[in-house]
């Protein structure tokens, strides 16, 4: 009898707590419907943005050849950013895919970012030397987030992480873990 009473009280408390934290269904439904209608119509909101999310912060990073690359260089284009590390087996397993994706004409620019000297990554010179010996990477653009600030600013917590930026400069998605090429292409179908 005590077990039944304890179970009943526990279920009641759980339901009460869940109900207290649940958003208003009518408000949520209306907001989702409005967002979907705007996205389907290709309409911009009052800020001139076509995608849901916050503007991706601009960055200025150096590539493997010492050239400066800014996110703003790609204004009006969709951009896929892949954060990765040389010590990450999942990242290394996806390099051939990212090389293929970088070579394809997809309607979006593909860039990869490593943070030398951060979170166990090699320093820049050691990374360059190591990367020059990695096969199937000839189409990959590697940028150096030298102090890890951009990754921190955008919310990267681990490797690999995918960042999807719309042509309006909005960071539409930030997804931890490996994304295969089909998933990346499919994600960009809904990003303007």
C-alpha positions in Angstrom: 0.0 0.0 0.0 2.8 2.4 0.9 4.6 1.7 -2.5 1.4 2.4 -4.4 0.9 5.7 -2.5 4.5 6.7 -3.0 4.3 5.9 -6.7 1.1 7.9 -7.1 2.6 10.9 -5.3 5.8 10.7 -7.4 3.8 10.5 -10.7 1.7 13.5 -9.6 4.8 15.6 -8.7 6.4 14.7 -12.0 3.3 15.7 -14.0 3.0 18.9 -12.1 6.6 19.8 -12.7 6.4 19.0 -16.3 3.3 21.0 -16.8 4.8 24.0 -15.1 7.8 24.0 -17.4 5.9 23.4 -20.6 5.5 26.4 -22.9 2.1 27.6 -23.8 1.1 25.4 -26.7 -1.0 28.0 -28.5 1.9 30.5 -28.4 4.5 28.0 -29.5 2.2 26.7 -32.3 1.6 30.3 -33.6 5.3 31.1 -33.6 6.3 27.9 -35.4 3.5 28.5 -38.0 4.6 32.1 -38.6 8.3 31.1 -38.9 7.4 28.3 -41.4 5.2 30.6 -43.5 7.9 33.3 -43.6 10.5 30.7 -44.6 8.4 29.0 -47.2 7.6 32.4 -48.8 11.3 33.3 -48.8 10.3 36.5 -46.9 12.7 38.5 -44.8 11.8 39.6 -41.3 12.0 43.2 -40.1 15.8 42.9 -39.7 16.3 41.9 -43.4 17.2 38.3 -42.4 15.7 35.3 -44.3 16.8 32.6 -41.8 16.0 32.0 -38.2 18.9 32.5 -35.8 21.5 35.2 -34.9 24.0 36.8 -37.2 27.2 34.8 -37.3 30.1 36.9 -35.9 32.6 38.0 -38.6 36.0 36.5 -38.2 39.5 37.1 -39.7 41.6 34.0 -39.8 44.7 32.9 -41.7 44.6 29.9 -44.0 47.4 27.3 -44.6 49.1 29.5 -47.1 49.1 32.6 -44.8 46.2 34.4 -46.6 43.7 36.3 -44.5 40.1 35.1 -44.8 37.1 36.8 -43.4 33.6 35.5 -43.1 32.4 38.8 -44.6 34.3 37.8 -47.8 31.4 35.5 -48.5 28.6 38.0 -48.0 25.6 36.8 -49.9 26.8 33.2 -50.0 25.8 30.2 -47.9 28.8 28.9 -45.8 29.4 25.6 -44.1 32.0 25.7 -41.4 33.5 22.5 -40.0 35.4 22.7 -36.7 37.7 19.8 -36.2 41.0 18.7 -34.6 43.9 16.5 -35.8 43.7 14.3 -32.7 39.9 13.6 -33.2 39.4 10.1 -34.8 35.8 11.0 -35.9 37.2 14.2 -37.6 39.9 12.3 -39.4 37.5 9.8 -40.6 35.4 12.6 -42.2 38.3 14.3 -44.0 37.8 12.5 -47.2 34.0 13.4 -47.2 34.8 17.0 -46.5 37.4 17.0 -49.3 34.7 15.7 -51.7 32.2 18.2 -50.5 34.7 21.0 -50.9 35.3 20.0 -54.5 31.7 19.7 -55.5 29.5 22.6 -56.7 26.9 22.7 -53.9 25.7 26.2 -53.7 27.6 26.9 -50.5 31.2 27.5 -49.5 33.0 24.9 -47.4 35.6 26.0 -44.9 37.2 24.1 -42.0 38.5 25.6 -38.8 41.1 24.3 -36.4 42.4 26.0 -33.2 46.2 25.6 -33.0 47.4 25.2 -29.4 43.8 25.0 -28.1 42.1 21.9 -26.5 45.1 19.6 -27.3 45.6 20.7 -31.0 49.1 21.0 -32.4 50.6 24.4 -32.8 50.2 26.0 -36.2 53.6 25.0 -37.7 53.3 21.4 -36.5 49.7 21.2 -37.8 50.8 22.6 -41.2 53.6 20.0 -41.4 51.3 17.2 -40.3 48.4 18.2 -42.7 50.7 18.4 -45.7 51.2 14.6 -45.3 47.5 13.8 -45.0 46.0 12.2 -48.2 42.7 13.3 -49.9 42.8 16.8 -48.5 43.7 18.8 -51.6 40.3 20.6 -51.8 40.0 21.4 -48.1 40.4 25.0 -46.9 41.8 25.1 -43.4 41.5 28.3 -41.3 43.3 28.9 -38.0 41.3 30.1 -35.1 44.6 30.9 -33.3 43.1 31.7 -29.9 40.0 29.6 -30.1 37.9 32.8 -29.7 35.6 32.3 -32.7 34.7 28.7 -31.7 34.0 29.9 -28.2 32.0 32.8 -29.4 29.8 30.6 -31.6 29.3 27.9 -29.0 31.5 25.1 -30.2 32.0 22.7 -27.3 33.6 19.7 -29.0 34.9 18.3 -32.3 33.7 17.8 -34.9 31.0 20.6 -35.0 29.1 21.9 -38.0 28.0 25.5 -38.4 25.5 26.4 -41.1 25.4 30.1 -42.2 22.8 31.4 -44.6 23.3 33.9 -47.4 22.0 36.6 -45.1 24.9 35.9 -42.6 22.6 34.2 -40.1 24.0 31.2 -38.2 21.1 28.8 -38.8 22.5 25.7 -37.2 25.3 24.6 -34.9 25.4 20.8 -34.7 27.9 18.9 -32.7 29.1 15.5 -34.0 29.8 14.2 -37.5 27.5 15.3 -40.3 27.9 13.3 -43.6 27.7 15.0 -47.0 24.1 14.1 -47.6 23.0 15.5 -44.3 24.9 18.7 -45.0 23.4 19.1 -48.4 19.9 18.4 -47.1 20.4 20.9 -44.3 21.3 23.7 -46.8 18.1 23.0 -48.8 16.1 24.7 -46.0 18.6 27.5 -45.5 18.3 30.5 -47.7 
